[in-house]
Amino acid sequence: MTIKDNLNKIQSSLPPHVTLVAVSKTWPVPDLMEAYNAGQRIFGENKIQEMAAKYEEMPKDIQWHMIGHVQTNKVKYMASFVTLVHGVDSLKLLAEIDKQAKKHNRVIDCLLQMHIAEEDTKFGMDENELNDLLASAEFKQLQNIRVTGLMGMATFTDDEVQIRREFTHLKDNFDRLSKQPSTANCQLSTLSMGMSGDYKIAMDCGSTMVRIGSSIFGKR
């Protein structure tokens, strides 16, 4: 199976309202170009410098998503071009993205990462931290970011009941926050959850964006 075949197979399994992010981290540009030539325009990277290098080399109609954990001191390297930052887990990081976006006269879309897994290694906020951030005076003053949704990663397990429970918890919070009036910097429409191993469960639970790498590019 080629990358194109893999992509077509996955695309045909996604309903129209679900966006596919091709997770291209560590894969070389020729592999990404194969996906690009097959019609893929959204790529997800987890290292900012690697993403910036690929951005320089590849066509400019690509949307680059930063899906990894972001260190505040690296934000400046992607602020001129990144389309969506998935893993925002603190007000401090959001403020830094806002500051760097302002320098480029841009508004950068962000997803707030919620910790839903039972593993301590996953980043993200709990329900109270999420509420506090969105209610804070500092958040309301940020003009160069826009929170467009939530993101979360389920526990790495074969227990489908647990995975479903974690995704449902994220969806419940998304629905709850979506009922609040939109503001200029908070307009919730995206629920990013689900990867190669669990994206079908995630879609069942209401995901609108899936991050798929190995099922497209192969095993590393």
C-alpha positions as CSV (number, residue, x, y, z in Angstrom):
1,M,0.0,0.0,0.0
2,T,1.3,3.4,-0.9
3,I,0.9,6.6,1.1
4,K,-1.7,7.7,-1.4
5,D,-3.6,4.4,-1.0
6,N,-3.5,4.7,2.8
7,L,-4.8,8.3,2.6
8,N,-7.6,7.5,0.2
9,K,-8.7,4.5,2.4
10,I,-8.8,6.7,5.6
11,Q,-10.4,9.7,3.9
12,S,-13.2,7.4,2.6
13,S,-13.9,6.3,6.2
14,L,-14.3,9.8,7.5
15,P,-17.6,11.6,7.5
16,P,-17.6,15.1,5.8
17,H,-17.5,17.0,9.2
18,V,-14.3,15.3,10.4
19,T,-11.0,16.9,9.4
20,L,-7.9,14.7,8.9
21,V,-4.5,15.9,10.2
22,A,-1.7,13.8,8.7
23,V,0.8,13.4,11.5
24,S,4.1,13.7,9.6
25,K,6.6,14.1,12.4
26,T,10.0,12.6,11.7
27,W,9.0,11.7,8.1
28,P,11.0,13.3,5.3
29,V,9.7,15.8,2.9
30,P,9.4,13.3,-0.1
31,D,6.9,11.3,2.0
32,L,4.9,14.4,2.9
33,M,5.0,15.4,-0.8
34,E,3.5,12.0,-1.7
35,A,0.6,12.8,0.7
36,Y,0.4,16.4,-0.6
37,N,0.2,15.1,-4.2
38,A,-2.6,12.8,-3.1
39,G,-4.6,15.8,-2.0
40,Q,-3.6,16.2,1.7
41,R,-3.2,19.8,2.8
42,I,-3.1,19.5,6.7
43,F,0.0,18.2,8.3
44,G,0.7,17.8,12.1
45,E,4.2,18.1,13.5
46,N,5.4,17.8,17.1
47,K,8.7,19.6,17.0
48,I,8.6,23.3,16.0
49,Q,12.0,23.4,14.4
50,E,11.3,20.4,12.2
51,M,7.9,21.9,11.2
52,A,9.6,25.3,10.4
53,A,12.2,23.5,8.1
54,K,9.4,21.6,6.3
55,Y,7.4,24.8,5.9
56,E,10.3,26.5,4.2
57,E,10.7,23.6,1.7
58,M,7.1,22.8,0.9
59,P,4.2,24.4,-0.9
60,K,2.6,27.4,0.8
61,D,-1.0,26.2,0.7
62,I,-0.3,23.7,3.4
63,Q,-1.9,24.2,6.9
64,W,0.7,23.3,9.6
65,H,-0.7,22.1,12.9
66,M,1.6,22.0,16.0
67,I,0.4,18.8,17.8
68,G,3.2,18.3,20.3
69,H,3.8,19.8,23.6
70,V,4.9,23.5,23.1
71,Q,7.7,25.2,25.0
72,T,7.1,28.9,25.3
73,N,10.6,29.8,24.2
74,K,10.0,28.0,20.8
75,V,6.7,29.7,19.9
76,K,8.5,32.5,18.0
77,Y,9.8,30.0,15.4
78,M,6.3,29.1,14.2
79,A,4.3,32.3,14.9
80,S,4.6,33.5,11.3
81,F,3.0,30.5,9.7
82,V,1.4,27.9,12.0
83,T,-2.4,27.4,11.4
84,L,-3.5,25.7,14.6
85,V,-1.8,24.9,17.9
86,H,-3.3,21.8,19.4
87,G,-1.8,21.4,22.8
88,V,-2.3,24.6,24.7
89,D,-2.3,23.7,28.4
90,S,-1.7,27.0,30.2
91,L,-2.5,30.6,30.2
92,K,1.2,31.4,30.1
93,L,1.6,29.5,26.8
94,L,-1.5,31.2,25.4
95,A,-0.2,34.6,26.3
96,E,3.1,33.8,24.6
97,I,1.4,32.7,21.4
98,D,-0.7,35.9,21.5
99,K,2.5,38.0,21.9
100,Q,4.3,36.3,19.0
101,A,1.3,36.4,16.8
102,K,0.9,40.1,17.3
103,K,4.5,40.7,16.0
104,H,3.3,39.1,12.7
105,N,0.0,40.9,12.7
106,R,-1.8,37.5,12.9
107,V,-4.5,35.7,14.9
108,I,-3.4,32.2,15.7
109,D,-6.1,29.5,16.3
110,C,-5.5,27.3,19.4
111,L,-7.1,24.3,21.0
112,L,-7.0,23.9,24.8
113,Q,-5.7,20.6,25.8
114,M,-7.6,18.7,28.5
115,H,-6.1,15.9,30.5
116,I,-8.5,13.0,30.1
117,A,-6.2,10.0,30.3
118,E,-5.2,8.0,33.4
119,E,-1.6,8.3,32.5
120,D,0.4,11.0,34.2
121,T,2.6,11.5,31.1
122,K,-0.1,13.2,29.1
123,F,-0.3,17.0,29.3
124,G,-3.4,19.0,29.7
125,M,-5.8,20.9,32.1
126,D,-8.6,19.5,34.2
127,E,-12.1,20.9,34.2
128,N,-11.5,23.6,36.8
129,E,-8.3,24.8,35.2
130,L,-10.1,25.0,31.9
131,N,-12.9,27.1,33.4
132,D,-10.5,29.3,35.3
133,L,-8.5,30.1,32.2
134,L,-11.5,31.0,30.0
135,A,-13.0,33.1,32.8
136,S,-9.8,35.0,33.6
137,A,-9.4,38.7,32.9
138,E,-6.0,38.0,31.3
139,F,-7.5,35.6,28.7
140,K,-10.2,38.1,27.8
141,Q,-7.5,40.7,26.9
142,L,-5.8,38.4,24.4
143,Q,-6.5,39.7,20.9
144,N,-4.1,37.7,18.7
145,I,-5.2,34.2,19.5
146,R,-8.6,32.5,19.1
147,V,-9.5,29.4,21.0
148,T,-11.4,27.3,18.5
149,G,-11.9,24.1,20.5
150,L,-10.6,21.4,22.7
151,M,-8.1,18.6,22.3
152,G,-7.3,15.5,24.3
153,M,-5.6,12.1,24.2
154,A,-7.1,8.9,25.6
155,T,-5.1,6.4,27.7
156,F,-3.0,4.1,25.6
157,T,-4.9,0.9,26.3
158,D,-6.9,-1.8,24.5
159,D,-9.8,-1.2,26.9
160,E,-12.4,0.4,24.6
161,V,-14.8,1.1,27.4
162,Q,-12.2,3.2,29.1
163,I,-11.2,5.0,25.9
164,R,-14.9,5.8,25.2
165,R,-15.4,7.1,28.7
166,E,-12.4,9.5,28.4
167,F,-13.5,10.8,25.0
168,T,-17.0,11.2,26.2
169,H,-15.7,13.2,29.2
170,L,-13.9,15.6,26.7
171,K,-17.0,15.8,24.5
172,D,-19.2,16.7,27.5
173,N,-16.9,19.6,28.4
174,F,-16.8,20.7,24.8
175,D,-20.6,20.8,24.7
176,R,-20.8,22.6,28.0
177,L,-18.3,25.3,27.0
178,S,-19.9,25.6,23.6
179,K,-23.2,26.7,25.2
180,Q,-21.5,29.9,26.4
181,P,-21.7,32.9,24.1
182,S,-18.8,33.2,21.6
183,T,-16.4,36.1,21.9
184,A,-13.8,37.4,19.5
185,N,-11.1,35.2,21.0
186,C,-13.2,32.1,21.9
187,Q,-15.3,30.4,19.2
188,L,-15.5,26.7,19.8
189,S,-16.1,24.5,16.8
190,T,-13.3,21.9,16.8
191,L,-13.0,18.8,19.0
192,S,-9.6,17.2,18.2
193,M,-9.4,13.6,19.5
194,G,-8.5,10.3,18.0
195,M,-5.3,8.9,16.5
196,S,-4.5,5.9,14.3
197,G,-5.4,3.4,17.0
198,D,-8.6,4.9,18.3
199,Y,-10.0,7.5,15.8
200,K,-13.1,5.4,15.0
201,I,-14.1,5.4,18.7
202,A,-13.3,9.1,18.8
203,M,-15.6,9.8,15.9
204,D,-18.4,7.8,17.6
205,C,-17.9,10.1,20.6
206,G,-18.1,13.3,18.6
207,S,-14.6,14.1,17.3
208,T,-14.4,16.6,14.5
209,M,-10.6,16.3,13.9
210,V,-8.4,13.2,13.9
211,R,-4.6,13.0,14.0
212,I,-3.4,10.0,12.0
213,G,0.2,9.2,11.3
214,S,1.2,5.5,11.2
215,S,-1.9,4.4,9.2
216,I,-0.9,6.9,6.5
217,F,2.9,6.9,6.5
218,G,3.6,3.4,7.9
219,K,5.3,2.3,11.1
220,R,8.5,4.1,12.0
